[in-house]
Amino acid sequence: MKPIGKNLIIIEIEEEIKTDSGLLLSAEDTKDLRYKKGEIVKEGTDVDVVKSKDLVYYDKRAGYKMVIDGKQYTIIQESDVVVVL
């Protein structure tokens, strides 16, 4: 699998979010957050900033889901990444 151009193939990471007071937010509460966390599986041919295995936050409304070899991935553009961890 080889993405073309500025496309990134990522796996979404479900994370538990804890408030400062120690409360865990439910999945319902985290739906309101704009950004999701993911790990880059493969970067496209024209990607400059990120690389495979980088953890990133990206706009959850970006991209689309795709099943490749029975595994679900999300395909986004490099410009949809807002933070690299």
Secondary structure, 3 states (H helix, E strand, C coil): CCCCCCEEEEEEECCCCECCCCCECCHHHHCCCCEEEEEEEEECCCCCCCCCCCEEEEECCCCEEEEECCEEEEEEEHHHEEEEC
